[in-house]
């Protein structure tokens, strides 16, 4: 009758196996219990951080390479060659529309450059102009201005150039407009205006 010898692990092998199990268990614990702020740029592999791991609205334009962000849409309307006679009087109904531009739905920062001219050779003129829209106002800059203009004496003193600006949200396609009125019926004012609208994802009114 044959007997098969049995082999028992040596004490050294038992000690080594236990040490290995403890080491592996300790590593697993360390990975699952990393101290806060213990992982930085040095520990991250290339392309390890993906879009879903980044909190929304935390990155800035400077965090992207040139060409990665889509360009903003800009809408521009020039005044043309002819100014519009301002026939509306202050406080007397609707103002005269000097310039108007169609815009799609969205958020826009709008800037208008207005040229006002007093055609009277004797009377000092008063021109009041406003930037208005069919959308909701998000932020107001210099959206309205009252500008006195000297009589026409054969020089450019009878002209004034100024800017208006504001930010709007249009829930549907609509318009932005420059509207003006004059101080008195005897005045002879006219105005021309260019309009520029820059589409933007968000508007923040700075304090």
C-alpha positions as CSV (number, residue, x, y, z in Angstrom):
1,X,0.0,0.0,0.0
2,X,1.5,3.2,-1.1
3,X,1.4,6.4,0.9
4,X,1.5,9.9,-0.7
5,X,3.6,12.3,1.2
6,X,1.8,15.5,2.4
7,X,3.5,18.8,2.1
8,X,2.8,21.6,4.6
9,X,3.8,25.2,3.9
10,X,6.8,26.3,5.7
11,X,6.5,29.1,8.4
12,X,8.4,31.5,6.1
13,X,5.8,31.0,3.3
14,X,2.9,31.6,5.7
15,X,4.5,34.8,6.9
16,X,5.2,36.0,3.4
17,X,1.6,35.2,2.3
18,X,0.1,37.1,5.2
19,X,2.4,40.1,4.6
20,X,1.2,40.2,0.9
21,X,-2.5,40.1,1.9
22,X,-2.0,42.9,4.4
23,X,-0.1,45.0,1.8
24,X,-2.8,44.5,-0.8
25,X,-5.5,45.3,1.7
26,X,-3.8,48.4,2.8
27,X,-3.4,49.6,-0.8
28,X,-7.1,49.1,-1.5
29,X,-7.9,51.1,1.7
30,X,-5.6,53.9,0.7
31,X,-7.1,54.2,-2.8
32,X,-10.7,54.4,-1.4
33,X,-9.8,56.7,1.4
34,X,-7.6,59.4,-0.3
35,X,-7.3,62.6,1.8
36,X,-9.1,65.6,0.3
37,X,-7.0,67.7,-2.1
38,X,-4.3,65.0,-2.2
39,X,-4.5,64.5,-6.0
40,X,-3.1,67.3,-8.2
41,X,-1.8,67.9,-11.7
42,X,1.2,65.7,-11.1
43,X,-0.9,62.6,-10.4
44,X,-3.3,63.0,-13.4
45,X,-2.5,61.2,-16.6
46,X,-2.9,62.9,-19.9
47,X,-6.6,63.1,-21.1
48,X,-7.7,61.6,-17.7
49,X,-10.3,64.4,-17.1
50,X,-13.2,64.3,-19.5
51,X,-16.2,66.6,-20.0
52,X,-18.5,64.8,-17.6
53,X,-16.0,65.2,-14.8
54,X,-15.9,69.1,-15.1
55,X,-18.5,71.1,-13.3
56,X,-20.7,73.2,-15.7
57,X,-19.9,76.9,-16.0
58,X,-16.5,76.6,-14.2
59,X,-14.2,76.9,-17.3
60,X,-13.3,80.2,-18.9
61,X,-12.3,81.1,-22.4
62,X,-8.7,81.3,-21.5
63,X,-8.9,77.5,-20.6
64,X,-9.3,76.6,-24.2
65,X,-7.0,76.7,-27.2
66,X,-7.6,79.1,-30.0
67,X,-10.3,77.7,-32.3
68,X,-11.8,75.3,-29.8
69,X,-14.7,77.6,-28.8
70,X,-17.3,78.4,-31.5
71,X,-17.2,82.1,-32.6
72,X,-19.8,84.5,-31.4
73,X,-22.3,85.7,-33.9
74,X,-22.2,89.5,-34.6
75,X,-24.9,91.4,-36.3
76,X,-24.2,94.8,-37.7
77,X,-26.3,97.5,-39.4
78,X,-24.8,100.7,-40.8
79,X,-26.9,103.9,-40.9
80,X,-26.6,104.4,-44.7
81,X,-26.1,107.7,-46.4
82,X,-29.2,109.6,-45.2
83,X,-30.1,110.8,-41.7
84,X,-33.7,110.5,-40.4
85,X,-35.6,113.7,-39.6
86,X,-36.7,113.5,-35.9
87,X,-40.3,114.6,-35.8
88,X,-41.4,113.2,-32.5
89,X,-41.6,115.6,-29.5
90,X,-40.5,114.8,-26.0
91,X,-43.4,113.4,-24.0
92,X,-45.8,113.4,-27.0
93,X,-46.4,109.8,-28.0
94,X,-44.1,107.4,-29.9
95,X,-40.6,108.5,-30.7
96,X,-39.0,108.5,-34.2
97,X,-37.4,105.2,-35.2
98,X,-33.9,106.2,-36.4
99,X,-32.6,102.7,-37.0
100,X,-33.9,99.1,-36.5
101,X,-32.3,95.7,-36.8
102,X,-33.9,92.2,-36.8
103,X,-32.4,89.6,-34.5
104,X,-33.0,85.9,-33.9
105,X,-34.0,84.5,-30.5
106,X,-31.1,84.6,-28.0
107,X,-29.1,86.9,-25.7
108,X,-27.4,89.9,-27.1
109,X,-25.2,92.8,-26.1
110,X,-26.3,95.7,-28.3
111,X,-24.4,98.9,-29.0
112,X,-25.6,101.9,-31.1
113,X,-23.5,104.8,-32.4
114,X,-25.7,107.8,-33.0
115,X,-25.0,110.9,-35.1
116,X,-27.3,113.8,-34.2
117,X,-27.5,117.0,-36.3
118,X,-29.1,120.3,-35.7
119,X,-30.3,121.8,-39.0
120,X,-31.5,125.1,-37.5
121,X,-29.3,128.1,-38.0
122,X,-30.7,129.9,-35.0
123,X,-32.1,127.5,-32.4
124,X,-30.2,125.3,-30.0
125,X,-31.5,121.8,-30.4
126,X,-32.2,119.1,-27.8
127,X,-32.0,115.4,-29.0
128,X,-33.1,112.6,-26.8
129,X,-32.3,109.0,-28.0
130,X,-33.0,105.6,-26.6
131,X,-32.0,102.0,-27.3
132,X,-35.1,99.7,-27.2
133,X,-36.0,96.1,-28.0
134,X,-38.9,93.7,-28.2
135,X,-37.0,91.5,-25.8
136,X,-36.4,91.6,-22.1
137,X,-33.7,93.9,-20.6
138,X,-30.9,91.9,-19.0
139,X,-28.6,94.8,-18.2
140,X,-28.6,98.5,-19.0
141,X,-25.5,100.5,-19.9
142,X,-26.1,104.0,-21.3
143,X,-29.4,103.0,-22.9
144,X,-30.7,106.6,-23.2
145,X,-29.1,110.0,-23.6
146,X,-30.2,113.7,-23.7
147,X,-27.8,115.7,-25.9
148,X,-27.9,119.5,-26.5
149,X,-26.7,120.5,-30.0
150,X,-25.6,124.0,-31.1
151,X,-27.2,125.7,-34.1
152,X,-25.8,125.2,-37.6
153,X,-23.1,127.9,-38.0
154,X,-21.4,126.4,-41.0
155,X,-19.1,124.3,-38.8
156,X,-19.4,120.8,-37.2
157,X,-20.5,122.3,-33.9
158,X,-24.1,121.5,-34.9
159,X,-23.3,117.7,-34.8
160,X,-22.9,115.3,-31.9
161,X,-21.8,111.7,-31.8
162,X,-22.6,109.4,-28.8
163,X,-23.1,105.7,-28.0
164,X,-25.9,103.7,-26.4
165,X,-25.7,100.2,-25.1
166,X,-27.7,97.5,-23.3
167,X,-28.2,93.7,-23.1
168,X,-31.4,91.9,-24.1
169,X,-32.9,88.4,-24.1
170,X,-35.2,87.6,-27.0
171,X,-37.4,84.6,-26.4
172,X,-38.4,84.8,-30.1
173,X,-37.0,86.7,-33.2
174,X,-37.5,90.4,-32.6
175,X,-35.9,93.8,-33.1
176,X,-33.6,96.3,-31.4
177,X,-34.2,100.0,-32.3
178,X,-32.8,103.5,-31.8
179,X,-35.6,105.9,-31.2
180,X,-35.3,109.7,-30.8
181,X,-37.3,112.8,-30.0
182,X,-36.6,116.5,-30.0
183,X,-37.2,119.1,-27.4
184,X,-39.6,121.5,-29.2
185,X,-41.6,121.7,-32.4
186,X,-39.5,124.6,-33.7
187,X,-36.3,122.6,-33.6
188,X,-35.0,120.9,-36.7
189,X,-33.1,117.8,-35.6
190,X,-32.1,114.7,-37.5
191,X,-30.2,111.6,-36.6
192,X,-28.5,108.5,-38.0
193,X,-27.5,105.4,-36.1
194,X,-25.5,102.2,-36.6
195,X,-26.3,99.1,-34.6
196,X,-24.1,96.2,-33.5
197,X,-25.4,93.1,-31.7
198,X,-23.1,90.4,-30.2
199,X,-24.7,87.1,-29.4
200,X,-23.6,85.8,-26.0
201,X,-24.4,82.8,-23.8
202,X,-24.6,84.8,-20.6
203,X,-24.9,88.4,-19.5
204,X,-23.6,89.5,-16.1
205,X,-24.3,93.0,-14.8
206,X,-21.0,94.0,-13.0
207,X,-21.2,95.8,-9.7
